[in-house]
Amino acid sequence: MYVYFLKQNKPFLNNMKKVFRIVLYVFGAIILLVTGLLTYVKTALPDVGSAPQITIKATPERIERGRYLSNSVSVCMDCHSTRDWSRFSGPADSTSWGKGGEIFDQKFGFPGIFYSKNITPAALSSWTDGEIYRAITSGVSKDGSALFPVMPHPNYGKMATEDIYSIIAYLRTLAPIENNVPESKPDFPMNFIINTIPSKAEPHAIPDKKAQVAYGKYLLNAAACAECHTKQDNGRKIAGMEFAGGFEFPITGGILRSSNITPDAETGIGDWNEAAFINRFKMYADSLYTPAKVSPTEYNTIMPWMMYAKMTREDLGAIYAYLKTVKPVSNNVEKFTSKK
């Protein structure tokens, strides 16, 4: 009976063997393709070119401009220093400027564990100016590895070359602090995807300050406001929600959410005038202001108000002027949800 069955169904069985072989070949080809692609991504990327051969002259003007950008606009010291979370807005300890070590991990929605680097001369003394420039503007470290854009290098790559030179000149003046920061550990598949993120810098000239909206757009990019004020899903900004707030930050006392800074009249800053916007920052620049003590269960904010407060009124006014031109988005954000 079995022999008879085989004879009667031989054409069918032969066809099944052919189909199986084809499926096996296709599956094998897919495995080879995926393996080859992952190998390429892991070994050939990032590909932004060599670090430029530059030597930056540290003039007093550059150092001062770099100080302003690093501490008040791009606020490098916000992430690369130690912040005192026992006080409102977590003021940065000026004796720790540049030492790094802040953790950005899964509890904040990041695909891995990322640490801010030590950017004092203790860590950067062996780096050339070109290597620092490439890291800031393209997201590629000295050893050629990719940097996750917790530091928003896609934004910094659009800043004027002279402004980045000024930041580098300033970083060279920081007090050297020995602080061995752990290596960042991206989760799968980000450990592959991260290599595709770096791109070559595309510097933009600093607009004339008289062109207030264009100048404000430049500053807004340099300050990377959209990074915190745009809600994200699995690390990607949600289209149409630019500047509408809602990005969540788990803090000790509960869940903090960024504000809607679009010109929506009801849920954003649509009914704010320029003076109100500027004063919202400048109230923290008062020499008599001392950040209040905050218990672990109380509302706090990650917004580095004391740093941004040191921006000039002119620059804050330009940012306001640009924000008034973005699309208003109705998004009523619950600023804080307590764990209580």
C-alpha positions as CSV (number, residue, x, y, z in Angstrom):
1,M,0.0,0.0,0.0
2,Y,2.8,2.4,0.9
3,V,4.7,1.7,-2.3
4,Y,1.5,2.2,-4.3
5,F,0.9,5.5,-2.5
6,L,4.4,6.8,-3.4
7,K,3.9,5.8,-7.1
8,Q,0.5,7.5,-7.3
9,N,1.7,10.7,-5.6
10,K,5.3,10.9,-7.0
11,P,4.6,14.1,-9.1
12,F,3.1,15.8,-6.0
13,L,5.9,14.8,-3.8
14,N,8.5,15.9,-6.3
15,N,6.8,19.3,-6.5
16,M,6.7,19.6,-2.7
17,K,10.5,18.9,-2.7
18,K,11.0,21.6,-5.2
19,V,8.9,24.0,-3.2
20,F,10.8,23.1,0.0
21,R,14.1,23.7,-1.8
22,I,13.0,27.1,-3.1
23,V,11.7,28.1,0.4
24,L,15.0,27.0,1.9
25,Y,17.0,28.9,-0.7
26,V,14.9,32.1,-0.2
27,F,15.2,31.8,3.6
28,G,19.0,31.3,3.2
29,A,19.3,34.3,0.9
30,I,17.3,36.4,3.4
31,I,19.6,35.3,6.3
32,L,22.7,36.1,4.2
33,L,21.2,39.5,3.2
34,V,20.3,40.5,6.7
35,T,23.7,39.3,8.1
36,G,25.5,41.2,5.4
37,L,23.4,44.4,6.1
38,L,24.0,44.2,9.8
39,T,27.7,43.6,9.3
40,Y,27.9,46.6,7.0
41,V,26.0,48.8,9.5
42,K,28.2,47.6,12.3
43,T,31.6,47.9,10.5
44,A,31.2,50.5,7.7
45,L,29.1,53.0,9.5
46,P,29.0,55.7,10.7
47,D,30.5,57.3,7.6
48,V,30.8,61.0,8.0
49,G,34.4,61.3,6.9
50,S,37.5,62.0,8.8
51,A,37.7,64.7,11.5
52,P,38.7,68.0,9.9
53,Q,42.3,69.2,10.3
54,I,41.7,72.4,12.2
55,T,43.4,74.3,15.0
56,I,41.1,76.8,16.7
57,K,42.6,80.0,17.9
58,A,41.2,80.6,21.4
59,T,40.6,84.3,21.3
60,P,38.9,86.1,24.2
61,E,35.9,86.8,21.9
62,R,35.6,83.1,21.0
63,I,35.9,81.9,24.6
64,E,33.3,84.4,25.7
65,R,30.9,83.5,22.9
66,G,31.5,79.8,23.7
67,R,30.8,80.4,27.4
68,Y,27.5,82.1,26.5
69,L,26.4,79.3,24.1
70,S,27.5,76.4,26.4
71,N,25.9,77.8,29.6
72,S,22.9,79.8,28.4
73,V,21.8,78.6,24.9
74,S,22.9,75.1,24.0
75,V,23.4,74.6,27.7
76,C,26.1,71.9,27.4
77,M,26.7,72.1,31.1
78,D,23.1,71.1,31.8
79,C,23.8,67.5,30.8
80,H,27.5,67.3,31.3
81,S,27.5,68.4,34.9
82,T,26.1,67.4,38.3
83,R,22.7,68.9,39.0
84,D,21.3,69.4,42.5
85,W,17.8,67.8,42.4
86,S,17.1,68.7,46.0
87,R,16.4,72.2,44.6
88,F,13.9,73.5,42.1
89,S,15.1,73.1,38.4
90,G,18.1,71.1,39.5
91,P,20.7,73.8,39.3
92,A,24.1,72.6,38.0
93,D,27.0,72.6,40.4
94,S,29.5,75.0,38.7
95,T,32.4,73.0,40.3
96,S,31.3,70.0,38.3
97,W,31.0,71.7,34.9
98,G,31.8,69.3,32.1
99,K,32.6,66.2,34.2
100,G,29.7,64.2,32.7
101,G,28.2,61.0,34.1
102,E,24.5,62.0,34.0
103,I,22.4,58.9,33.1
104,F,19.7,58.8,30.4
105,D,18.2,55.3,30.3
106,Q,15.0,53.3,29.7
107,K,13.0,54.9,32.5
108,F,13.2,58.1,30.4
109,G,12.2,56.3,27.3
110,F,15.7,55.9,25.8
111,P,16.6,52.7,24.0
112,G,19.4,51.8,26.2
113,I,21.6,53.3,28.9
114,F,23.5,56.5,27.9
115,Y,25.9,58.6,29.9
116,S,26.9,62.1,29.2
117,K,30.7,62.3,28.5
118,N,33.4,64.0,30.4
119,I,34.1,67.1,28.2
120,T,36.7,68.8,30.5
121,P,40.3,68.9,29.4
122,A,41.0,65.9,31.6
123,A,39.2,63.8,29.0
124,L,39.6,65.9,25.9
125,S,43.4,66.7,26.1
126,S,44.1,63.9,23.6
127,W,41.4,65.0,21.2
128,T,42.2,67.3,18.3
129,D,39.9,70.3,17.7
130,G,38.7,68.6,14.6
131,E,37.7,65.4,16.5
132,I,35.7,67.5,19.0
133,Y,34.1,69.4,16.1
134,R,33.1,66.1,14.4
135,A,31.6,64.8,17.7
136,I,29.5,67.9,18.4
137,T,28.3,68.4,14.8
138,S,28.1,64.8,13.4
139,G,27.8,62.5,16.4
140,V,31.0,60.5,15.9
141,S,33.5,60.0,18.7
142,K,37.3,60.1,18.5
143,D,37.4,56.3,18.0
144,G,34.9,56.5,15.1
145,S,31.9,55.1,17.1
146,A,28.5,56.7,16.9
147,L,27.1,58.9,19.7
148,F,23.4,58.6,20.5
149,P,21.7,62.0,20.0
150,V,20.9,62.6,23.7
151,M,23.3,65.3,22.8
152,P,21.4,66.6,19.8
153,H,24.2,66.6,17.3
154,P,21.8,66.8,14.4
155,N,20.9,70.3,15.7
156,Y,24.4,71.3,16.4
157,G,25.4,70.3,12.9
158,K,23.2,73.1,11.6
159,M,24.9,75.8,13.8
160,A,27.4,78.2,12.3
161,T,30.9,76.8,12.2
162,E,32.2,79.8,14.1
163,D,29.8,79.1,16.9
164,I,31.0,75.5,17.2
165,Y,34.6,76.8,17.2
166,S,33.7,79.1,20.1
167,I,32.2,76.3,22.1
168,I,35.3,74.2,21.6
169,A,37.5,77.1,22.6
170,Y,35.5,77.5,25.8
171,L,35.6,73.8,26.6
172,R,39.4,73.9,26.5
173,T,39.2,76.5,29.4
174,L,37.2,74.3,31.8
175,A,38.8,73.0,34.9
176,P,40.1,69.5,34.2
177,I,38.1,67.0,36.3
178,E,39.1,63.3,36.4
179,N,35.9,61.4,36.0
180,N,35.8,58.0,34.3
181,V,32.3,57.8,32.7
182,P,31.0,54.3,31.9
183,E,30.4,53.3,28.3
184,S,26.9,53.8,27.0
185,K,25.0,50.6,26.2
186,P,22.3,50.9,23.5
187,D,19.6,48.2,23.5
188,F,18.9,45.9,20.5
189,P,18.2,47.0,17.7
190,M,19.5,50.5,18.6
191,N,23.0,49.1,18.9
192,F,22.8,48.7,15.1
193,I,20.5,51.7,14.3
194,I,22.8,54.1,16.2
195,N,25.4,53.8,13.5
196,T,23.0,55.1,10.8
197,I,22.2,58.3,12.7
198,P,25.4,60.4,12.4
199,S,25.5,62.7,9.3
200,K,27.9,65.3,8.0
201,A,27.5,68.7,9.4
202,E,25.5,71.2,7.3
203,P,26.4,74.6,9.0
204,H,24.0,77.5,8.7
205,A,25.1,81.1,8.9
206,I,24.0,83.1,11.9
207,P,21.1,85.3,10.5
208,D,21.2,89.0,11.0
209,K,19.6,89.9,14.4
210,K,17.4,92.4,12.6
211,A,15.7,89.4,10.8
212,Q,14.2,88.5,14.2
213,V,12.2,85.4,13.2
214,A,15.1,83.8,11.2
215,Y,17.5,84.6,14.1
216,G,15.1,83.1,16.6
217,K,14.8,80.0,14.5
218,Y,18.6,79.7,14.6
219,L,18.7,80.1,18.4
220,L,15.8,77.6,18.9
221,N,17.7,75.0,16.9
222,A,20.9,75.7,19.0
223,A,18.9,75.3,22.2
224,A,17.2,72.1,20.8
225,C,13.9,73.2,22.3
226,A,12.0,70.7,20.1
227,E,13.8,67.8,21.7
228,C,12.0,68.2,25.0
229,H,8.9,70.1,23.9
230,T,7.7,67.5,21.3
231,K,5.9,64.3,22.4
232,Q,7.6,61.1,21.2
233,D,6.7,57.6,20.5
234,N,9.5,55.0,20.9
235,G,12.1,57.7,20.6
236,R,10.5,59.3,17.5
237,K,8.9,62.7,17.5
238,I,5.2,62.5,16.7
239,A,4.5,64.3,13.4
240,G,2.3,67.3,13.8
241,M,3.1,67.7,17.5
242,E,6.2,69.8,17.2
243,F,6.6,72.1,20.2
244,A,3.2,71.0,21.6
245,G,4.7,69.5,24.7
246,G,3.7,66.3,26.5
247,F,7.2,64.7,26.5
248,E,7.2,62.7,29.7
249,F,10.1,62.7,32.3
250,P,9.8,60.3,35.2
251,I,11.2,62.1,38.3
252,T,11.3,61.0,41.9
253,G,7.9,62.6,42.8
254,G,6.0,61.4,39.7
255,I,5.7,62.1,36.0
256,L,6.7,65.6,34.6
257,R,5.6,66.7,31.2
258,S,7.0,69.4,29.0
259,S,4.8,72.4,28.2
260,N,3.0,73.3,25.0
261,I,5.0,76.3,23.5
262,T,3.1,76.6,20.3
263,P,1.0,79.8,19.8
264,D,-2.2,78.0,20.7
265,A,-4.3,80.5,22.6
266,E,-5.8,78.0,25.1
267,T,-3.2,75.4,25.7
268,G,0.1,77.1,24.5
269,I,1.6,80.5,24.6
270,G,-0.8,82.2,22.2
271,D,-1.9,84.8,24.7
272,W,1.6,85.6,25.9
273,N,3.2,88.8,24.8
274,E,6.9,89.2,24.3
275,A,7.5,90.8,27.7
276,A,5.7,88.0,29.5
277,F,7.7,85.4,27.7
278,I,11.1,87.1,28.4
279,N,10.2,87.7,32.0
280,R,9.3,84.1,32.5
281,F,13.0,83.4,32.0
282,K,14.5,86.5,33.5
283,M,12.8,86.0,36.9
284,Y,15.4,83.3,37.5
285,A,18.2,85.6,36.7
286,D,17.6,87.9,39.6
287,S,20.6,88.0,41.9
288,L,18.3,87.6,44.9
289,Y,16.7,84.4,43.5
290,T,17.6,81.2,45.2
291,P,16.2,77.9,44.0
292,A,13.7,76.5,46.6
293,K,14.3,73.2,48.3
294,V,12.1,70.5,46.9
295,S,11.3,67.3,48.6
296,P,11.5,64.0,46.6
297,T,7.7,63.8,46.5
298,E,7.1,67.4,45.3
299,Y,6.9,68.8,41.8
300,N,10.2,69.7,40.2
301,T,11.3,70.4,36.7
302,I,14.2,69.4,34.5
303,M,14.0,72.7,32.6
304,P,17.4,74.5,33.4
305,W,15.7,77.8,34.1
306,M,18.8,79.4,35.7
307,M,20.9,78.7,32.6
308,Y,18.4,79.9,30.0
309,A,17.7,82.9,32.2
310,K,21.1,84.2,31.3
311,M,20.3,84.6,27.6
312,T,20.0,88.2,26.5
313,R,16.6,89.8,26.3
314,E,17.3,90.3,22.6
315,D,17.8,86.5,22.1
316,L,14.8,85.5,24.1
317,G,12.7,88.0,22.2
318,A,13.9,86.4,18.9
319,I,13.0,82.9,20.1
320,Y,9.5,84.3,21.1
321,A,9.1,85.8,17.6
322,Y,9.9,82.5,15.9
323,L,7.6,80.5,18.2
324,K,4.7,82.8,17.3
325,T,5.1,81.6,13.7
326,V,4.9,77.9,14.3
327,K,1.7,75.9,13.8
328,P,-0.6,76.3,16.9
329,V,-1.4,72.9,18.3
330,S,-4.2,72.3,20.8
331,N,-2.7,70.0,23.4
332,N,-3.7,70.5,27.0
333,V,-0.7,69.1,28.9
334,E,-1.1,67.9,32.5
335,K,2.2,69.3,33.7
336,F,2.8,66.9,36.6
337,T,1.2,63.7,38.0
338,S,2.3,62.9,41.5
339,K,3.0,59.4,42.7
340,K,0.8,60.1,45.7
